[in-house]
Amino acid sequence: MHVALALAIVAQAAQFTPGANGTGEAIACAPMSLAAPPVNSMRVVGGQVPGRIMFGPGEPLVINAGTANGLKPGQVYFVRRYVTDRFTPVTPDFAPHSIHTAGWVTIVDARDTMAVATVTHACDGVLEGDYLEPFAEPVLPVPAADARPDFENPARIVMADERRQAGYPGLAMLLNRGSDHGVRPGQALTIFRAAAGGTGGPVLTLGTATVLRVFGQTSVVRIDTSSDVIWVGDLAAIHRITQ
């Protein structure tokens, strides 16, 4: 590729940000849990400096795939990492296969079996061995209509990013309810603990959250407010419209 063209692509990619505010970035960088460990052959295998294993915004890196895999200059890819999580509890309705999003990259040159990309945005350091997935710009949630928290059918906070067990305002965490349970982006949550170990008595309200992104069995939520640390295992009352 001509040097001037490559530099122009990098400059354009550097201006790319998902969404109009920090909500878009929170969705794009949020953790996920898959049904099984990912299988992906497109990986970061190195950089410009021999022996370098971590990369940040604007830095070039080498991908072990090229035009034979459909890569071409200008494409944007998420960079993700499978996290071996020995801390998050396994429950009958949730087994964590934790995925950390390190950021996203833009392809600036591609040959048959190799490509060069630059880090467009870093949620965290991009590491050698991280894998690539096609980028999709996040959809910002529309706030749900006025509703009331459903304490009788609570969901549960089941995971956070990179083995974290505690949450705080601004952090994205994972809920064990998704579109299969009627959850929609923009719904509000009241996070609580049952005072007597059940769901029928008084509750200790810990904070509030908003659903950012929904999968079939899980949802990404952002902790908005908290009066105490939010722990994996805490309960969440989904705000629903009552008839």
Residue pairs with C-beta under 8 A, 6 or more apart in sequence:
1 73
1 108
1 109
5 73
6 73
6 108
6 109
9 73
9 74
9 106
9 108
10 58
10 106
10 108
10 118
13 76
13 106
13 118
13 120
14 57
14 58
14 120
16 76
16 106
16 120
16 121
17 24
17 25
17 121
18 24
18 25
18 27
18 28
18 137
18 138
19 25
19 27
19 28
19 137
19 138
19 140
20 140
23 140
23 141
23 212
23 222
24 137
24 138
24 140
25 121
25 123
26 170
26 172
26 212
26 222
27 138
27 139
27 140
27 172
27 212
27 213
27 220
28 78
28 101
28 104
28 121
28 123
28 137
28 138
29 101
29 103
29 123
29 124
29 172
30 101
30 161
30 172
30 212
30 213
30 220
31 98
31 99
31 100
31 101
31 159
31 160
31 161
31 162
31 172
31 173
31 174
31 220
32 98
32 99
32 101
32 174
32 215
32 218
32 220
33 94
33 96
33 97
33 98
33 99
33 158
33 159
33 174
33 218
34 97
34 99
35 97
36 97
37 82
37 97
38 80
38 82
38 97
38 99
38 131
40 131
40 132
40 133
41 64
41 65
41 69
42 63
42 64
42 65
42 69
42 71
42 77
42 131
42 132
43 63
43 64
43 65
43 129
43 130
43 131
43 132
44 55
44 61
44 62
44 63
44 79
44 126
44 127
44 128
44 129
44 130
44 131
44 132
45 62
45 63
45 64
45 128
46 52
46 61
46 62
46 128
47 55
47 59
47 60
47 61
47 62
47 128
48 59
48 60
48 61
52 128
53 127
53 128
54 125
54 126
54 127
54 128
55 61
55 119
55 122
55 125
55 126
55 127
56 119
56 122
56 125
56 126
57 103
57 119
57 120
57 121
57 122
58 118
58 119
59 118
59 119
60 108
60 116
60 117
60 118
61 105
61 116
61 117
61 118
61 119
61 126
62 114
62 115
62 116
63 71
63 107
63 114
63 115
63 116
63 117
63 132
64 113
64 114
65 71
65 113
65 114
65 115
65 132
66 110
66 111
66 112
66 113
66 114
66 115
67 110
67 111
67 112
67 115
68 112
68 113
71 107
71 110
71 115
72 107
72 110
73 107
73 108
73 109
73 110
74 106
74 107
75 106
75 107
75 134
75 135
76 104
76 105
76 106
76 107
76 120
76 134
76 135
77 104
77 105
77 106
77 107
77 117
77 132
77 133
77 134
77 135
78 101
78 103
78 104
78 132
78 133
78 134
78 135
79 101
79 102
79 103
79 104
79 105
79 119
79 126
79 130
79 131
79 132
80 99
80 100
80 101
80 102
80 130
80 131
80 132
80 133
81 99
81 100
81 101
81 102
81 127
81 129
81 130
81 131
82 97
82 98
82 99
82 100
82 131
83 98
83 99
83 100
83 162
83 163
85 96
85 98
85 159
85 163
86 163
87 163
87 165
88 96
88 98
88 158
88 159
88 160
88 163
88 165
88 232
89 158
89 232
89 233
90 96
91 158
91 176
93 176
94 156
94 158
94 159
94 176
94 217
94 218
96 158
96 159
98 159
98 161
98 162
98 163
100 124
100 161
100 162
101 123
102 122
102 123
102 124
102 125
102 126
102 127
102 130
103 119
103 120
103 121
103 122
103 123
103 124
103 126
104 119
104 120
104 121
104 135
105 117
105 118
105 119
105 120
105 126
105 132
106 117
106 118
106 120
107 115
107 116
107 117
108 116
108 117
108 118
109 115
109 116
110 116
119 126
124 162
138 213
139 185
139 213
141 185
141 186
141 210
141 211
141 212
141 213
142 185
142 186
143 186
143 188
143 210
144 184
144 186
144 187
144 188
144 239
145 241
146 241
147 187
147 188
147 239
147 240
147 241
147 242
148 239
148 240
148 241
148 242
149 188
149 189
149 190
149 237
149 238
149 239
150 237
150 238
150 239
150 240
151 190
151 192
151 199
151 203
151 237
152 199
152 200
153 238
154 192
154 199
154 235
154 236
154 237
154 238
155 175
155 176
155 177
155 181
155 183
155 189
155 235
155 236
155 237
155 238
156 175
156 176
156 233
156 234
156 235
156 236
157 167
157 173
157 174
157 175
157 191
157 221
157 230
157 231
157 232
157 233
157 234
157 235
157 236
158 174
158 175
158 176
158 218
158 232
158 233
159 173
159 174
159 232
160 166
160 167
160 171
160 172
160 173
160 174
160 232
161 171
161 172
161 173
164 171
165 231
165 232
166 229
166 230
166 231
166 232
167 173
167 223
167 226
167 229
167 230
167 231
167 232
168 223
168 226
168 229
168 230
169 207
169 223
169 224
169 225
169 226
170 222
170 223
171 222
171 223
171 230
172 212
172 220
172 221
172 222
172 223
173 209
173 220
173 221
173 223
173 230
173 232
174 218
174 219
174 220
174 221
175 183
175 189
175 211
175 218
175 219
175 220
175 221
175 236
176 217
176 218
177 183
177 217
177 218
177 219
177 238
178 214
178 215
178 216
178 217
178 218
178 219
179 214
179 215
179 216
180 216
180 217
181 217
182 240
183 211
183 214
183 219
183 238
184 211
184 214
185 211
185 212
185 213
185 214
186 210
186 211
187 210
187 211
187 238
187 239
187 240
188 208
188 209
188 210
188 211
188 239
189 208
189 209
189 210
189 211
189 221
189 236
189 237
189 238
189 239
190 205
190 207
190 208
190 236
190 237
190 239
191 205
191 206
191 207
191 208
191 209
191 223
191 226
191 230
191 234
191 235
191 236
191 237
192 203
192 204
192 205
192 206
192 234
192 235
192 236
192 237
193 203
193 204
193 206
193 234
193 235
194 201
194 203
194 204
194 235
195 201
195 202
195 203
195 204
196 202
199 235
203 235
205 227
206 226
206 227
206 228
206 230
206 234
207 223
207 224
207 225
207 226
207 227
207 228
207 230
208 223
208 224
208 225
209 221
209 222
209 223
209 224
209 236
210 221
210 222
210 224
211 219
211 220
211 221
212 219
212 220
212 221
212 222
213 219
213 220
214 220
221 236
223 230
